[in-house]
Amino acid sequence: MNDLNALRVFLTLMETGSTSKAGVALGRSQSYISKVLAQLREELDDPCS
């Protein structure tokens, strides 16, 4: 995963508050945003995932 892309997705997700809105803002699908978020959670060993 491209770390800069993941950071961009994460920041947009935090700004918009939803995967759907982040997808629209980035020109990507909601499922793509969810996938990137899941990959981030796995890489960072998120205990909530």
Residue frames as qw, qx, qy, qz and C-alpha x, y, z in Angstrom:
[[0.000, 0.890, 0.455, 0.000, 0.00, 0.00, 0.00],
 [0.353, 0.523, -0.034, 0.775, 1.21, 3.48, -0.81],
 [0.373, -0.411, -0.557, 0.617, 1.70, 5.18, 2.56],
 [0.013, 0.135, -0.016, -0.991, 1.03, 8.67, 1.21],
 [0.406, -0.242, -0.589, -0.655, -2.19, 7.51, -0.41],
 [0.505, -0.431, -0.735, 0.137, -3.28, 5.80, 2.82],
 [0.241, -0.313, -0.360, 0.845, -2.54, 8.98, 4.76],
 [0.188, -0.023, -0.280, -0.941, -4.56, 11.03, 2.28],
 [0.497, -0.347, -0.704, -0.370, -7.47, 8.59, 2.59],
 [0.460, -0.405, -0.656, 0.442, -7.26, 8.63, 6.39],
 [0.111, -0.215, -0.176, 0.954, -7.15, 12.42, 6.62],
 [0.329, -0.126, -0.426, -0.834, -10.07, 12.81, 4.23],
 [0.519, -0.375, -0.762, -0.095, -12.02, 10.19, 6.17],
 [0.351, -0.393, -0.536, 0.660, -11.44, 12.09, 9.41],
 [0.037, 0.119, -0.059, -0.990, -12.43, 15.39, 7.79],
 [0.440, -0.130, -0.502, -0.733, -15.63, 14.07, 6.22],
 [0.482, -0.189, 0.607, -0.603, -16.66, 11.62, 8.92],
 [0.849, 0.191, 0.400, -0.289, -17.82, 8.88, 6.57],
 [0.527, -0.138, 0.704, 0.455, -16.41, 6.46, 4.05],
 [0.445, 0.665, 0.572, 0.182, -19.00, 7.50, 1.46],
 [0.066, 0.991, 0.040, -0.113, -18.19, 11.21, 1.72],
 [0.410, -0.633, 0.524, 0.395, -14.46, 10.49, 1.71],
 [0.591, 0.188, 0.698, 0.359, -14.91, 8.43, -1.43],
 [0.334, 0.863, 0.363, 0.109, -16.73, 11.27, -3.15],
 [0.163, -0.943, 0.181, 0.227, -14.09, 13.79, -2.05],
 [0.399, -0.512, 0.665, 0.370, -11.28, 11.59, -3.38],
 [0.598, 0.451, -0.391, -0.534, -13.09, 10.36, -6.49],
 [0.185, 0.195, -0.963, 0.024, -12.97, 6.77, -5.24],
 [0.628, -0.359, -0.569, -0.391, -15.61, 4.26, -4.19],
 [0.599, -0.616, 0.250, -0.446, -16.78, 3.76, -0.63],
 [0.992, -0.121, 0.008, 0.045, -15.51, 0.19, -0.77],
 [0.647, 0.482, -0.263, 0.529, -12.02, 1.41, -1.74],
 [0.162, -0.686, 0.328, -0.629, -11.97, 3.75, 1.28],
 [0.849, -0.406, 0.165, -0.295, -13.07, 0.89, 3.54],
 [0.947, 0.167, -0.132, 0.240, -10.39, -1.38, 2.10],
 [0.384, 0.587, -0.342, 0.625, -7.63, 1.19, 2.71],
 [0.457, -0.621, 0.289, -0.567, -8.91, 1.75, 6.25],
 [0.970, -0.214, 0.048, -0.105, -8.87, -2.01, 6.93],
 [0.801, 0.346, -0.230, 0.431, -5.31, -2.24, 5.62],
 [0.050, 0.670, -0.345, 0.656, -4.24, 0.64, 7.86],
 [0.719, -0.512, 0.205, -0.423, -5.85, -0.98, 10.88],
 [0.992, -0.009, -0.057, 0.113, -4.06, -4.24, 10.15],
 [0.603, 0.505, -0.273, 0.554, -0.68, -2.58, 9.61],
 [0.076, -0.590, 0.361, -0.718, -1.01, -0.59, 12.82],
 [0.360, -0.136, -0.885, 0.261, -2.32, -3.53, 14.87],
 [0.377, -0.330, 0.036, -0.865, -5.51, -1.67, 15.78],
 [0.053, 0.031, 0.929, -0.365, -7.03, -3.50, 18.77],
 [0.481, 0.341, 0.370, -0.718, -10.53, -2.33, 17.74],
 [0.517, 0.373, -0.503, -0.584, -10.46, -4.06, 14.37]]
